[in-house]
Amino acid sequence: MHFSTQLQQKISQAIGDVERLTDAEVVCVLAPHSDDYYYIPALWAALIALVSPLLLVLTPWWGQSNAVSLLQLLVFVVFWLLLRWRPLFQRIIPKSVRYWRAANMARRQFLENGLHHTQEGAGLLIFVSAQERYVEILTDRGIAQKIADDQWQEIVSVFVQQVKRNQIAEGFIECIQSCGNVLMEHYPATTPKNELPNKLVVLSG
């Protein structure tokens, strides 16, 4: 996914503004997707292939092992290709699986971007997985002690709607600013610091 230099600068500026007014260290991560999910069409195709011999019950080929094997192979290939067609592919992936994979990715990015190593546990991650339309805000212990997780939920809900409208860059800026408002009330600046880069991290697709 590509954002213009101007939009990336606006996101960086929004992060810098929050960090000047609060003790938080903010990192924003955008993932095009959290998994390729290619195993799901294969699982569905295999399941359909397993029950496909029932189609031979009323035919002369019932009971012929070669015919059964050939039918199962044909059914598997046809449905595997069919279910990889994008409109169908999106529908067969359970929401729980998509959110589970995105949540795992968010936690991995929290660690990979060093948000658990900041002074006073001041790390805050704003994570978006675009394909899953998933948004999560994760905080380290310092922020979590002063701000309950449910206080971020309204901000997340607004951002999710923007992701659905493909307004991801604008959503990041508004989300950062909204997080800043919460942080200024409960976690204001006490000492100047800037431990982590103020930029949007875009993962490769």
C-alpha positions in Angstrom: 0.0 0.0 0.0 1.3 3.4 -0.9 0.7 6.8 0.8 2.0 10.0 -0.6 5.0 11.7 1.0 2.7 14.5 2.1 0.3 12.1 3.9 3.2 10.3 5.6 4.6 13.6 6.8 1.2 14.5 8.2 1.1 11.2 10.1 4.6 11.8 11.4 3.7 15.3 12.5 0.6 14.0 14.3 2.7 11.5 16.2 5.2 14.1 17.1 2.5 16.5 18.4 1.1 13.8 20.7 4.6 12.8 22.0 5.4 16.5 22.8 2.3 16.8 24.9 2.3 13.4 26.6 4.8 10.8 27.9 3.6 8.2 25.3 5.8 6.7 22.5 3.4 6.2 19.6 4.0 3.8 16.7 1.6 3.3 13.8 1.7 0.1 11.7 -0.3 -0.7 8.6 -0.4 -4.2 7.3 -2.1 -4.9 3.9 -3.2 -8.2 5.3 -2.4 -10.5 8.3 -2.4 -13.8 6.4 -2.8 -15.1 2.8 -5.4 -17.7 4.0 -4.7 -19.9 1.1 -5.1 -23.0 3.3 -8.8 -22.3 3.7 -9.9 -22.9 0.0 -7.8 -26.1 0.2 -9.6 -27.3 3.3 -13.0 -26.6 1.8 -12.1 -28.3 -1.5 -10.8 -31.3 0.4 -14.0 -31.6 2.5 -16.2 -31.3 -0.6 -14.0 -33.9 -2.4 -14.5 -36.3 0.5 -18.3 -36.3 0.2 -18.3 -36.1 -3.7 -18.5 -40.0 -4.1 -22.1 -39.7 -3.0 -22.8 -38.3 -6.5 -22.0 -41.7 -7.9 -24.6 -43.6 -5.9 -27.2 -43.5 -8.7 -24.8 -44.1 -11.6 -23.2 -47.2 -13.1 -19.8 -46.1 -11.8 -20.8 -46.6 -8.1 -18.3 -48.9 -6.4 -15.6 -48.5 -9.0 -12.6 -47.2 -7.1 -10.9 -45.6 -10.1 -14.0 -43.6 -10.8 -14.3 -42.5 -7.2 -10.7 -41.4 -7.1 -10.9 -39.5 -10.4 -14.1 -37.8 -9.3 -12.5 -36.7 -5.9 -9.4 -35.4 -7.6 -11.5 -33.5 -10.2 -13.8 -32.0 -7.5 -10.9 -30.9 -5.4 -9.1 -29.1 -8.2 -12.3 -27.4 -9.5 -13.4 -26.2 -6.0 -9.8 -25.2 -5.0 -9.6 -22.9 -8.0 -13.2 -21.7 -7.7 -12.8 -20.8 -4.0 -9.7 -18.8 -4.7 -11.7 -16.4 -6.9 -11.6 -13.2 -4.9 -15.3 -12.6 -4.3 -15.8 -16.1 -3.0 -12.5 -16.2 -1.2 -13.4 -13.3 1.0 -16.7 -14.9 1.9 -15.4 -18.3 3.1 -12.9 -16.9 5.6 -14.6 -16.8 9.0 -14.5 -13.4 10.7 -13.1 -15.0 13.8 -10.2 -16.4 11.9 -9.5 -13.0 10.2 -9.6 -11.2 13.6 -7.5 -13.9 15.3 -4.7 -13.6 12.7 -4.8 -9.8 12.8 -4.7 -9.7 16.6 -1.6 -12.0 16.5 0.0 -9.7 13.9 -0.7 -6.6 16.1 1.0 -8.2 19.1 4.0 -9.3 17.0 4.4 -5.8 15.7 4.2 -4.4 19.2 7.3 -6.5 20.1 9.1 -6.0 16.8 8.9 -2.2 17.0 10.3 -2.2 20.5 7.2 -0.8 22.2 7.8 -3.1 25.2 11.2 -1.5 25.8 10.3 2.1 26.3 11.1 4.0 29.5 8.2 3.8 32.0 6.3 1.3 29.7 5.1 4.2 27.6 4.5 2.4 24.3 1.3 2.7 22.3 0.7 0.9 19.1 -2.0 1.9 16.5 -2.3 -1.2 14.3 -4.4 -1.6 11.1 -4.8 -4.7 9.0 -6.5 -3.4 5.8 -7.9 -6.6 4.3 -9.4 -7.7 7.6 -10.6 -4.2 8.3 -9.1 -4.6 11.7 -7.9 -1.9 14.0 -6.4 -2.3 17.5 -4.7 0.0 20.0 -2.2 -1.8 22.2 -0.5 -0.1 25.2 2.4 -1.0 27.5 2.1 -1.3 31.2 2.8 2.4 32.0 -0.2 3.6 30.0 -2.4 0.6 30.8 -2.1 1.4 34.5 -3.7 4.8 34.0 -6.0 4.2 31.0 -8.3 1.2 30.7 -8.4 -0.7 27.4 -12.1 0.1 27.0 -11.3 3.8 26.7 -9.8 3.2 23.3 -12.8 1.3 21.9 -14.7 4.3 20.6 -11.6 5.6 18.8 -11.1 2.1 17.3 -14.7 1.9 16.1 -14.5 5.2 14.3 -11.2 4.2 12.7 -12.7 0.8 11.5 -15.4 2.7 9.6 -12.8 4.8 7.9 -10.8 1.7 6.9 -14.0 0.3 5.4 -14.3 3.5 3.3 -10.6 3.2 2.4 -9.8 6.4 4.2 -6.9 4.8 6.0 -4.4 7.7 6.0 -7.1 10.2 7.2 -8.1 7.6 9.8 -4.6 7.3 11.1 -4.3 11.1 11.6 -7.7 11.3 13.4 -7.0 8.3 15.5 -3.6 9.7 16.6 -5.2 13.0 17.5 -8.0 11.2 19.4 -5.5 9.1 21.3 -3.5 12.3 22.1 -6.6 13.8 23.7 -7.0 10.8 26.0 -3.3 10.7 26.8 -3.1 14.4 27.6 -5.8 13.9 30.2 -4.4 10.8 31.9 -0.7 10.6 30.7 0.6 14.1 30.2 4.2 15.0 29.4 6.6 15.1 32.3 10.0 14.8 30.6 10.9 15.4 27.0 12.0 12.2 25.1 11.7 10.6 21.7 12.8 6.9 21.8 11.1 5.6 18.7 10.8 6.9 15.1 7.7 9.1 14.4 6.6 7.5 11.2 4.1 5.1 9.8 5.4 1.6 9.4 3.9 0.0 6.2 4.5 -3.8 6.0 5.0 -5.4 2.7 2.1 -7.3 1.1 
